[in-house]
Amino acid sequence: MGFSYLFGPVPSRRLGVSLGIDLVPLKTCSYNCVYCECGKTTELTTGRKEYFPTEDIIRELDEYLVTGPDLDFITFAGSGEPTLHTGIGEIARHIREHYPAYRMALLTNGSLFFDPQVRREVADIHVVIPSLDAVSEQVFRRIDRPCRELSVDAIIDGLVALKQEHPGEVWLEIFVVPGVNDTDGELALFADVIRRIGPDLVQLNGLDRPGIAAWVHAPTEAEMTRFRDRIGYPATEIVRSPTTRTDIPSFSQDTLESILLIIRRRPSTVEDLSKTCGLHPNEIRKYTDALAAKGLIAERFEERGVFFVAV
């Protein structure tokens, strides 16, 4: 695509064909989650600022959206926590006003909604999808490894306020880490807190791609079902991996073959491939998913991260 802040469209497990907007540098976040597919957080912060020029992001959106692409969502996501960017509200308003046919989604760790300003800034986004991976402080710090000043109680209060104030939908995502946040005690706390928040939907997610910590493994179907049944919230769904898609508009067979040739010559991480190919990491994953589905590459854990190797 040749853009600096847009990526995709990419296939999303939950949002269909999604055009991504990346608002912060890799990897700028208020968490350093053990399961994060983007890798280790290099700037752990709750400091909000204009990480990239808002007007440049809007200019790229205009250039792309004026062509009328077929999209299910425009999604604020990417290399870190999108709500750290102080221009998110202005960008969302621009899309609402100039491209009303498109629905927007925000993938966020939910850590900053205790701030009323952040809640106001996301009001134009149709679907806000915050994470809540734990409800006890100990489990929260083990899984999400947040900035020191953050507390899970304040985050929960912010999510309660978000649901009360937001004019659109709020889908609560819980990343299931077997043996950590699915104990009897944590599940009982989850059940109470979810009722307090009252989200439109609860989505249970699990490991789909390798994260930071090798000890995190994908939950079984039985573990996911138990989690769902124990929280007892009617509007709960288990997110399952779809069949890998190669029919989305930005998919290139030439790029697929080039990435395979690179991996055959030298095992590479997503970040390595991103730098070599000049593509966003989320776009790289679109191709590595397709290659893995064909049995042409596999993943190997090493000290520097997860490497793709030829099979």
Disulfide bonds with the S-S distance in Angstrom:
none
